[in-house]
Amino acid sequence: MDREWNDSQPIYRQLRDRVVVMILDGVLKEGDPLPSVRNVAAEYRVNPLTVLKGYQQLVDEGLVESKRGLGMFVNTGARNQLLKAERQKFLGEEWPRVRATIERLGLTATELLNGATHPTQNPSLDDAQAKLAERNPAKKER
């Protein structure tokens, strides 16, 4: 887990989100124990009640279960539940902004699938550079 905290949301929420990422990335698998509240509190120098509040959110969401005297464990199906929720969140909140940017920039599916291209791999940029060079012959390409 990252040791940096940001001011955009409470620490307990950031802890919850970090555990979610660990589950989605497969670092924590179904049935795995979560790091103990005491260890997390000591390692990240936060109040144990803050850690417990973050963990409690995971319990409330059905992602984690508390086994008295043993600790907290990732529930069966937690990753699939998170994937479904995160996909819906992405498609509902983030994708509309991403799509608008794609349309605004006039990007093609090929450009998106190829990712960031080097200017020499993009003919339209090569054409623009050639035109600039014709106008200003004093500047040479490196």
C-alpha positions in Angstrom: 0.0 0.0 0.0 1.1 3.5 -0.7 2.1 5.5 2.4 1.0 8.9 1.0 -2.4 10.4 1.9 -4.2 13.0 0.0 -6.5 15.7 1.3 -9.3 15.0 -1.2 -11.0 12.4 1.0 -10.8 10.9 4.5 -8.0 8.5 5.3 -10.4 5.7 6.2 -11.9 6.0 2.7 -8.4 5.9 1.1 -7.6 2.8 3.1 -10.8 1.2 1.9 -9.9 2.1 -1.7 -6.4 0.7 -1.3 -7.8 -2.7 -0.1 -10.2 -2.6 -3.1 -7.3 -2.1 -5.5 -5.4 -5.0 -3.8 -8.4 -7.3 -4.3 -8.9 -6.2 -8.0 -5.1 -6.6 -8.7 -5.2 -10.1 -7.1 -2.8 -9.2 -4.3 -5.6 -10.2 -1.9 -7.5 -13.2 -3.0 -10.7 -14.8 -1.8 -10.2 -16.1 1.7 -7.0 -14.2 2.3 -6.7 -12.3 5.6 -6.5 -8.5 5.5 -3.5 -7.0 7.2 -4.3 -6.6 10.9 -5.8 -3.3 12.1 -2.9 -2.9 14.5 -0.2 -3.5 11.9 -1.8 -1.1 9.4 -2.2 1.5 12.0 1.4 1.2 13.2 2.9 1.0 9.7 1.0 4.0 8.3 0.9 6.0 11.6 -2.8 6.3 11.7 -5.3 5.7 14.5 -6.5 2.1 14.7 -10.1 3.4 14.7 -9.4 4.9 11.3 -8.3 1.6 9.9 -11.2 -0.2 11.5 -13.6 2.3 10.0 -12.1 1.7 6.5 -12.3 -2.1 7.1 -15.9 -1.8 8.3 -16.9 -0.2 5.1 -15.7 -3.3 3.3 -17.7 -5.5 5.7 -20.8 -3.3 5.1 -20.3 -3.7 1.3 -20.1 -7.5 1.7 -16.5 -7.7 0.4 -14.9 -8.7 3.6 -16.0 -10.7 6.6 -14.9 -10.4 10.2 -14.1 -13.7 12.0 -14.2 -13.0 15.7 -10.7 -13.5 17.2 -9.2 -14.3 13.8 -9.4 -11.0 11.8 -10.9 -9.9 8.5 -11.0 -12.0 5.4 -11.8 -11.4 1.7 -15.2 -12.9 0.9 -15.8 -15.3 -1.9 -17.0 -13.4 -5.0 -15.5 -10.1 -3.7 -13.4 -9.6 -6.8 -16.3 -10.3 -9.2 -18.5 -7.9 -7.2 -15.9 -5.2 -7.4 -15.2 -5.7 -11.1 -18.9 -5.3 -11.8 -19.3 -2.2 -9.7 -16.0 -0.6 -11.0 -17.1 -1.3 -14.6 -20.5 0.3 -14.0 -18.8 3.3 -12.3 -16.3 3.7 -15.2 -19.0 3.4 -17.9 -21.3 5.8 -16.1 -18.9 8.4 -14.8 -15.5 8.3 -16.5 -16.3 7.0 -20.0 -18.5 9.9 -21.0 -15.6 12.3 -20.3 -13.1 10.1 -22.1 -15.4 9.7 -25.1 -16.0 13.4 -25.3 -12.2 14.0 -25.3 -11.7 11.3 -28.0 -14.3 13.0 -30.2 -12.9 16.5 -29.5 -9.4 15.4 -30.6 -10.7 13.4 -33.6 -8.8 10.3 -32.5 -9.4 7.1 -34.5 -9.9 3.6 -33.2 -6.5 2.6 -34.7 -4.8 5.5 -32.9 -6.4 4.5 -29.6 -5.5 0.9 -29.9 -1.9 1.7 -30.8 -1.6 4.1 -27.9 0.8 7.0 -27.9 2.6 7.2 -31.2 6.0 8.6 -32.0 5.7 11.7 -34.3 7.4 9.8 -37.1 4.7 7.1 -36.9 1.9 9.6 -37.4 1.7 10.8 -41.0 -0.4 13.9 -40.2 2.3 15.1 -37.8 5.0 14.4 -40.3 3.1 16.4 -42.9 2.7 19.3 -40.4 6.4 19.2 -39.6 7.4 19.2 -43.3 5.2 22.2 -43.9 6.8 24.1 -41.0 10.2 23.2 -42.3 9.3 24.5 -45.7 8.2 27.8 -44.2 11.2 28.2 -41.9 14.3 26.6 -43.6 16.6 28.1 -40.9 15.4 25.6 -38.3 16.7 22.1 -38.9 15.2 18.9 -37.5 17.4 17.2 -34.9 
